[in-house]
Each structure stands twice: as C-alpha cells, then as structure tokens.
C-alpha cells in the first residue's frame, strides 16, 4: 500500500529541472556537500517565462519539460494556495522606474504568484536596494539566509530583479532519538570519520530498492511531506556517480514513486547542516540549452516590457540554500534572484586614462592604430 505522502502527479515539468540540475551538480561537486531548491529556482524562472516570446520562451519551456507556460503558472500557483503547508513561498519583483511593465505581466505576478511589486531606481539607489533585498530575503527565510546579495551585485543599468524565497519547517511524524556516541561515516575518499547520529525504530518508514540504490522515505507530521534518502547498495559505489549516470526517466521514477514496503523498522541517520551557494546556475542552464535569455539582443521580452529601445538579457542568477536535519525534523530555506541588466542603450564610459584607438575600414581592415597617452 502506498502512503498518501508518496503520491505525486505524473507531471514531467515537476521533475525535469530538478533532475537536470541535480545530475549537473553530482558531476561537478564530487567531494563537496551541496543543496539547492528546484522549487525556488523553478518559481523564479517560471515567473520569467511569463515575460518571454518566441524561441527564448521555447528554450526555457524545454528546460522545464513543460508544454507551455500556463502549465508552469498553474503548478507553482497551486503550491502558493496551500496556506496550512510547512513551507512558505514568497515572491517579489523590483522594476526600475524608467521601465514600463506590461499590465498583463503585472497581473500574472499578482494573481498566480502573489508577488509583491516595487518600483525602484537602480541608477541612484543600488546599494540601498541590495540591503533591502537582503532584509526581505532574511525575513522570508526566517533568517536562515541572512544575506543573498554581496555588495556590488546590482548595477546602475539593472532594470528588473525577480526574487523568490522559500522556508520549510517540518517535524518528523515520529521524532528520532540521539545515538549516545558518534558512529563511523565513510567519506568518498575512503577515509572514516565519526559523526553524531539520530535513530528511530518505526513501521512508518517507506523502503524500496533498485539495482544500484536503497531508497527510504521518512514522513513528516505535516500531511503530504516526506524526506527521501538514497544510498548505494554496494559500499564501493559512489552516490554522485550513480545519480549522474542514470537515465533521467529512471531517476524521475525513483523520485516520484517511493514504495512502502515493511519491514524496514530501524533507521540511523547522521545529523547534518549544509549551506550552498549555487554559483554555476547560469552556466548549467546554458549547458542544458537555455542560451537566448543570457545573450544580449537574442531574447524577446515583449510580454514583460511595454517599451524598450533594444532587446535585453538576463545578466545574473543568484541561488543560495541551506538545510538542517536533527532529531526533531528538518529546517530548510532557499532564495533565488534573477537580475536583468536590460540595457536600453550602452553604459556610459569616460576615457580618462591612456587608451588604444583604431580606425577600421568597412571590411574590418585596421587603417590606423595607436595609443593616446596624453590628449
């Protein structure tokens, strides 16, 4: 009998982003802890699809594995509607006062994403806005992420920022007990260290196995939520290599189809806290085929901006996440920022130092070249 907390819709868009980025990180972070939130990243990027047209939108939808953006908006909107959930989701976008946002996009943000909307002046107030963003993120993540943006992240030519923040607090259906003394933990390098563990004897754990993995599910008190754990069946295999080499459909099946098969009765789990700054989000997305939104002039944001003199691009995606597991349950938080340096014209430059100059012909011949050291 499958428990209700293991039941998920057979919906490709729920898993494609998660699986694609998980496999990327498994290849990149072989000996390093990591955590990220597909939900936080997915929400921010789904909001972005509402402003896109043409090939750029198609690329992003393919990244999600979604048929259209209405599918995404409905999926993420449904999560926001669950007010008794152990997970809180907050959305916001900051639009520069020099921009004219389409009413249709603004309505989408309010109706589907319950997004806060703020008009700002990035040209004069970058430093203050960075502080305000960090304060908002800290509040919405219960201070688990006190600072999302480092100084200088925003620029004078930034004209739009999309924000998402998630906080999760789940209590185990049956609390664990601390193990009296540290137990061995085998590192990927083969070194053995000793760590603090928690343990529980229960008939509530779900268990399944594949050719290479053992999978356990642990229910939370909060209906519908559970933690899924997976470890190699063979001690000399590595979990990152197994996950990275799996067919995506095989991994999706493991994620969405946990089985309840007693008699797994006792579980020991190390307590842990992991914080991670996912610095390569943009590169991972480009590797997975999302290119146009990051290339100046290549993406059509015609559903977002009412007036622009030239096509813009997304400059930066910042994502941080943290998770802590102990005897009582799980606390986790994540935050995502998509920052648009949507340039309506070239940034201002002053040549007030010695500089190179060239005179070029129409067929790119260098006709004259020199250095101006002292005008």
C-alpha positions as a printed NumPy array, in Angstrom:
array([[  0.   ,   0.   ,   0.   ],
       [  1.438,   3.35 ,  -0.987],
       [  1.121,   6.162,   1.532],
       [ -0.549,   9.423,   0.588],
       [  2.686,  11.347,   1.151],
       [  4.299,   9.409,  -1.677],
       [  1.64 ,  10.15 ,  -4.255],
       [  2.632,  12.622,  -6.954],
       [  1.185,  13.573, -10.29 ],
       [  2.847,  12.079, -13.348],
       [  3.932,  15.521, -14.476],
       [  7.25 ,  15.883, -16.301],
       [  7.532,  19.606, -15.528],
       [  7.721,  18.811, -11.808],
       [ 10.906,  16.828, -12.155],
       [ 12.895,  17.783, -15.262],
       [ 14.535,  20.901, -13.853],
       [ 15.316,  19.137, -10.563],
       [ 16.835,  16.077, -12.222],
       [ 18.848,  18.022, -14.81 ],
       [ 20.481,  20.308, -12.249],
       [ 20.935,  17.509,  -9.705],
       [ 22.889,  15.48 , -12.243],
       [ 24.972,  18.528, -13.176],
       [ 25.889,  19.132,  -9.541],
       [ 26.662,  15.451,  -8.947],
       [ 29.242,  15.656, -11.725],
       [ 30.686,  18.957, -10.512],
       [ 30.737,  18.501,  -6.72 ],
       [ 32.164,  15.024,  -6.249],
       [ 33.556,  15.567,  -2.743],
       [ 31.551,  18.568,  -1.584],
       [ 28.204,  18.865,   0.172],
       [ 25.558,  20.733,  -1.763],
       [ 21.903,  21.647,  -1.517],
       [ 19.695,  23.581,  -3.903],
       [ 15.995,  24.215,  -4.292],
       [ 14.424,  23.241,  -7.62 ],
       [ 11.231,  24.804,  -6.275],
       [ 12.828,  28.197,  -5.636],
       [ 14.72 ,  28.248,  -8.925],
       [ 11.71 ,  26.894, -10.784],
       [  9.375,  29.526,  -9.367],
       [ 11.671,  32.409, -10.322],
       [ 12.222,  31.014, -13.825],
       [  8.529,  30.243, -14.32 ],
       [  7.781,  33.871, -13.492],
       [ 10.322,  34.81 , -16.152],
       [  8.604,  32.699, -18.829],
       [  5.568,  34.943, -18.463],
       [  7.568,  37.789, -19.977],
       [  9.072,  35.889, -22.907],
       [  8.077,  35.314, -26.511],
       [  9.396,  33.161, -29.337],
       [ 12.464,  30.937, -29.287],
       [ 13.707,  32.152, -25.91 ],
       [ 10.451,  31.027, -24.301],
       [ 10.679,  27.684, -26.119],
       [ 14.19 ,  27.09 , -24.748],
       [ 13.08 ,  27.758, -21.195],
       [  9.976,  25.589, -21.515],
       [ 12.118,  22.732, -22.826],
       [ 14.407,  23.18 , -19.82 ],
       [ 11.336,  22.673, -17.615],
       [  9.969,  19.854, -19.738],
       [  6.724,  21.842, -19.951],
       [  4.236,  22.079, -22.794],
       [  3.511,  25.766, -22.221],
       [  3.946,  28.407, -19.541],
       [  0.329,  28.097, -18.402],
       [  1.26 ,  24.631, -17.145],
       [  4.061,  26.166, -15.075],
       [  1.96 ,  29.019, -13.722],
       [ -0.772,  26.61 , -12.608],
       [  1.745,  24.248, -10.98 ],
       [  3.504,  26.902,  -8.918],
       [  0.284,  28.752,  -8.144],
       [ -1.139,  25.578,  -6.603],
       [  1.72 ,  25.494,  -4.091],
       [  1.01 ,  29.062,  -3.006],
       [ -2.645,  28.232,  -2.388],
       [ -1.812,  25.726,   0.381],
       [ -1.846,  28.032,   3.377],
       [ -1.525,  25.282,   6.018],
       [  1.711,  23.983,   4.481],
       [  5.004,  23.698,   6.449],
       [  6.555,  25.555,   3.529],
       [  6.131,  29.266,   2.915],
       [  6.852,  30.747,  -0.501],
       [  7.304,  34.461,  -1.156],
       [  7.795,  36.221,  -4.492],
       [  8.692,  39.768,  -5.403],
       [  9.933,  41.778,  -8.327],
       [ 11.633,  45.146,  -8.399],
       [ 11.173,  47.183, -11.562],
       [ 13.178,  50.276, -12.346],
       [ 11.049,  53.398, -12.537],
       [ 12.471,  54.034, -16.02 ],
       [ 10.688,  50.895, -17.274],
       [  7.123,  50.341, -18.37 ],
       [  5.951,  46.862, -17.364],
       [  3.155,  45.2  , -19.33 ],
       [ -0.091,  45.161, -17.398],
       [ -0.55 ,  41.522, -18.409],
       [  2.769,  40.564, -16.775],
       [  1.951,  42.524, -13.621],
       [ -1.425,  40.804, -13.378],
       [  0.199,  37.393, -13.827],
       [  2.656,  38.106, -11.   ],
       [ -0.112,  39.197,  -8.651],
       [ -2.71 ,  36.552,  -9.495],
       [ -0.573,  33.434,  -9.966],
       [  2.47 ,  34.175,  -7.805],
       [  1.053,  36.545,  -5.175],
       [  4.095,  38.646,  -5.928],
       [  4.985,  41.864,  -4.203],
       [  5.798,  44.623,  -6.685],
       [  8.065,  47.586,  -6.051],
       [  9.219,  50.471,  -8.21 ],
       [ 12.846,  51.467,  -7.589],
       [ 15.669,  53.495,  -9.067],
       [ 18.668,  51.231,  -9.669],
       [ 20.588,  54.089, -11.265],
       [ 20.85 ,  56.017,  -7.982],
       [ 19.999,  53.516,  -5.207],
       [ 21.85 ,  50.235,  -5.965],
       [ 23.498,  49.937,  -2.564],
       [ 20.276,  50.636,  -0.667],
       [ 18.309,  48.194,  -2.843],
       [ 20.868,  45.445,  -2.176],
       [ 20.372,  45.999,   1.545],
       [ 16.592,  45.983,   1.165],
       [ 16.714,  42.743,  -0.839],
       [ 18.872,  41.057,   1.799],
       [ 16.498,  42.223,   4.547],
       [ 13.477,  40.875,   2.629],
       [ 15.157,  37.52 ,   1.965],
       [ 16.257,  37.171,   5.601],
       [ 12.728,  37.826,   6.814],
       [ 11.09 ,  35.427,   4.356],
       [ 13.589,  32.612,   5.116],
       [ 13.296,  33.021,   8.892],
       [ 16.874,  34.366,   8.829],
       [ 18.299,  31.054,   7.593],
       [ 19.666,  33.044,   4.633],
       [ 20.698,  36.376,   6.168],
       [ 22.401,  37.679,   3.031],
       [ 21.682,  36.744,  -0.58 ],
       [ 23.427,  39.566,  -2.423],
       [ 27.029,  40.63 ,  -1.934],
       [ 27.95 ,  44.265,  -2.353],
       [ 28.133,  45.284,  -5.985],
       [ 25.773,  42.58 ,  -7.308],
       [ 23.348,  45.155,  -8.675],
       [ 24.423,  47.735, -11.235],
       [ 23.22 ,  51.112, -12.427],
       [ 21.901,  49.57 , -15.638],
       [ 19.857,  46.925, -13.803],
       [ 16.209,  47.471, -14.59 ],
       [ 14.474,  44.38 , -13.206],
       [ 15.027,  41.881, -10.386],
       [ 12.864,  38.811,  -9.753],
       [ 13.031,  37.297,  -6.257],
       [ 11.842,  34.085,  -4.667],
       [ 12.275,  32.934,  -1.064],
       [ 11.25 ,  29.616,   0.495],
       [ 11.255,  28.461,   4.1  ],
       [ 10.425,  24.929,   5.237],
       [  9.975,  23.66 ,   8.787],
       [  8.894,  20.041,   9.067],
       [  8.659,  17.811,  12.156],
       [  9.117,  14.063,  11.839],
       [  5.911,  12.074,  12.215],
       [  7.841,  10.209,  14.907],
       [ 10.781,  12.065,  16.441],
       [ 14.201,  10.434,  16.37 ],
       [ 16.454,   9.815,  19.363],
       [ 20.123,  10.801,  19.549],
       [ 22.64 ,   7.984,  19.355],
       [ 24.687,   8.152,  22.588],
       [ 28.091,   8.269,  20.912],
       [ 29.48 ,   9.19 ,  17.485],
       [ 29.408,   6.48 ,  14.828],
       [ 31.631,   5.91 ,  11.774],
       [ 30.88 ,   7.641,   8.461],
       [ 32.737,   6.567,   5.311],
       [ 33.834,   9.533,   3.235],
       [ 34.05 ,   9.367,  -0.548],
       [ 37.852,   9.4  ,  -0.282],
       [ 37.748,   6.182,   1.739],
       [ 38.605,   7.939,   4.99 ],
       [ 36.433,   7.073,   8.006],
       [ 35.322,   9.819,  10.374],
       [ 32.93 ,   9.767,  13.324],
       [ 29.707,  11.781,  13.37 ],
       [ 26.643,  12.348,  15.553],
       [ 23.695,  10.16 ,  14.524],
       [ 19.986,  10.002,  15.255],
       [ 17.927,   6.806,  15.284],
       [ 14.315,   5.616,  15.255],
       [ 12.529,   2.285,  15.368],
       [  9.252,   2.6  ,  13.45 ],
       [  6.922,   0.928,  10.964],
       [  6.306,   4.259,   9.203],
       [  9.386,   4.253,   7.005],
       [  8.919,   3.507,   3.312],
       [ 11.565,   1.357,   1.656],
       [ 12.414,   0.334,  -1.878],
       [ 15.467,  -0.743,  -3.818],
       [ 16.778,  -0.706,  -7.363],
       [ 19.721,  -2.462,  -8.943],
       [ 22.078,   0.172,  -7.53 ],
       [ 20.2  ,   2.05 ,  -4.789],
       [ 18.431,   1.59 ,  -1.485],
       [ 15.704,   4.189,  -1.023],
       [ 13.996,   5.188,   2.246],
       [ 11.191,   7.67 ,   2.872],
       [ 10.543,   9.362,   6.221],
       [  7.177,  11.084,   6.725],
       [  6.735,  14.443,   8.408],
       [  3.765,  15.293,  10.619],
       [  2.679,  17.823,   8.054],
       [  0.463,  15.999,   5.572],
       [  1.933,  15.164,   2.188],
       [  5.572,  15.97 ,   3.018],
       [  8.372,  13.467,   3.432],
       [ 12.128,  13.122,   3.066],
       [ 13.566,  10.717,   0.517],
       [ 17.012,   9.201,   1.155],
       [ 19.037,   7.054,  -1.243],
       [ 22.366,   5.269,  -0.799],
       [ 24.356,   2.847,  -2.961],
       [ 23.618,  -0.842,  -2.489],
       [ 27.344,  -1.563,  -2.805],
       [ 29.712,   0.122,  -0.374],
       [ 32.34 ,   0.743,  -3.058],
       [ 29.939,   2.66 ,  -5.319],
       [ 29.57 ,   6.442,  -5.091],
       [ 26.136,   8.074,  -4.92 ],
       [ 27.168,  11.07 ,  -7.048],
       [ 28.366,   8.808,  -9.885],
       [ 25.237,   6.662,  -9.725],
       [ 22.928,   9.688,  -9.925],
       [ 24.983,  11.406, -12.635],
       [ 24.982,   8.295, -14.855],
       [ 21.283,   7.442, -14.511],
       [ 18.823,   7.947, -17.3  ],
       [ 16.64 ,  10.935, -16.318],
       [ 13.479,   8.828, -16.628],
       [ 14.927,   6.264, -14.231],
       [ 15.76 ,   8.933, -11.665],
       [ 12.347,  10.563, -12.046],
       [ 10.731,   7.19 , -11.358],
       [ 12.689,   6.838,  -8.11 ],
       [ 11.713,  10.354,  -7.02 ],
       [  8.016,  10.168,  -7.775],
       [  7.285,   6.541,  -6.962],
       [  8.538,   5.653,  -3.45 ],
       [  7.162,   2.376,  -2.164],
       [  6.021,   1.425,   1.31 ],
       [  7.491,  -1.974,   1.912],
       [  7.924,  -3.031,   5.539],
       [  9.686,  -4.487,   7.418],
       [ 12.3  ,  -1.706,   7.453],
       [ 11.952,  -0.788,  11.108],
       [ 15.099,   0.952,  12.327],
       [ 16.894,   3.836,  10.714],
       [ 20.09 ,   5.624,  11.711],
       [ 20.841,   8.937,  10.072],
       [ 23.654,  11.418,  10.685],
       [ 22.629,  14.866,  11.799],
       [ 23.736,  17.443,   9.27 ],
       [ 23.613,  21.048,   8.209],
       [ 24.559,  22.06 ,   4.676],
       [ 24.771,  25.54 ,   3.173],
       [ 25.462,  26.038,  -0.516],
       [ 25.858,  28.92 ,  -2.931],
       [ 24.917,  27.627,  -6.382],
       [ 27.274,  29.862,  -8.336],
       [ 27.048,  27.998, -11.646],
       [ 23.281,  28.178, -12.245],
       [ 23.672,  30.266, -15.38 ],
       [ 26.405,  28.038, -16.827],
       [ 24.408,  24.884, -16.057],
       [ 21.345,  26.309, -17.794],
       [ 23.389,  27.284, -20.835],
       [ 24.865,  23.771, -20.96 ],
       [ 21.304,  22.422, -20.884],
       [ 20.209,  24.542, -23.852],
       [ 18.952,  27.784, -22.298],
       [ 21.045,  30.385, -24.098],
       [ 18.955,  33.184, -25.566],
       [ 17.821,  34.806, -22.303],
       [ 21.501,  35.271, -21.357],
       [ 22.561,  36.718, -24.726],
       [ 22.03 ,  40.428, -25.209],
       [ 19.579,  41.049, -28.022],
       [ 18.664,  37.369, -28.545],
       [ 15.552,  37.052, -26.344],
       [ 12.182,  38.681, -26.924],
       [ 10.872,  40.029, -23.605],
       [  7.897,  41.575, -25.349],
       [  5.422,  40.164, -22.813],
       [  7.303,  41.819, -19.958],
       [  8.299,  45.294, -21.111],
       [  5.903,  47.559, -22.919],
       [  8.669,  49.715, -24.389],
       [ 12.359,  49.03 , -24.952],
       [ 14.737,  50.52 , -27.494],
       [ 16.634,  47.238, -27.824],
       [ 16.286,  43.635, -26.721],
       [ 17.668,  42.925, -23.246],
       [ 19.217,  39.905, -21.474],
       [ 19.363,  38.249, -18.074],
       [ 22.753,  39.   , -16.549],
       [ 22.902,  37.035, -13.285],
       [ 21.079,  34.315, -11.376],
       [ 21.921,  34.033,  -7.678],
       [ 20.776,  30.994,  -5.689],
       [ 21.515,  30.009,  -2.097],
       [ 20.104,  27.189,   0.005],
       [ 20.529,  25.722,   3.476],
       [ 19.172,  22.574,   5.147],
       [ 19.462,  21.261,   8.719],
       [ 18.355,  17.795,   9.884],
       [ 18.187,  16.716,  13.526],
       [ 16.109,  14.644,  15.98 ],
       [ 13.016,  16.809,  15.646],
       [ 12.825,  17.24 ,  11.891],
       [ 14.072,  19.439,   9.066],
       [ 14.565,  23.169,   8.601],
       [ 15.426,  24.44 ,   5.155],
       [ 15.429,  27.657,   3.186],
       [ 16.322,  28.86 ,  -0.288],
       [ 16.422,  32.119,  -2.172],
       [ 16.759,  32.966,  -5.846],
       [ 17.349,  36.23 ,  -7.661],
       [ 17.23 ,  36.71 , -11.413],
       [ 18.842,  40.051, -12.213],
       [ 18.248,  41.792, -15.512],
       [ 20.75 ,  44.287, -16.761],
       [ 18.368,  45.006, -19.546],
       [ 20.306,  47.646, -21.348],
       [ 18.231,  50.081, -23.346],
       [ 21.483,  51.656, -24.527],
       [ 25.217,  51.251, -23.964],
       [ 26.51 ,  52.062, -20.461],
       [ 28.324,  55.37 , -20.063],
       [ 32.134,  55.316, -20.202],
       [ 34.692,  58.114, -19.792],
       [ 38.087,  57.59 , -21.407],
       [ 40.069,  59.427, -18.731],
       [ 43.176,  57.218, -18.885],
       [ 45.565,  56.374, -21.757],
       [ 43.713,  54.357, -24.396],
       [ 44.046,  52.399, -27.617],
       [ 42.44 ,  53.649, -30.797],
       [ 41.968,  52.162, -34.231],
       [ 40.429,  53.346, -37.457],
       [ 38.741,  50.419, -39.18 ],
       [ 37.577,  50.033, -42.773],
       [ 34.191,  48.62 , -43.731],
       [ 35.798,  45.211, -44.331],
       [ 37.476,  45.257, -40.893],
       [ 40.917,  46.321, -42.05 ],
       [ 42.904,  48.256, -39.457],
       [ 43.653,  51.501, -41.228],
       [ 45.209,  53.379, -38.333],
       [ 46.093,  52.306, -34.805],
       [ 47.743,  53.951, -31.868],
       [ 47.738,  54.824, -28.181],
       [ 46.583,  58.127, -26.85 ],
       [ 48.688,  58.645, -23.728],
       [ 48.218,  62.394, -23.39 ],
       [ 45.458,  64.146, -25.375]])
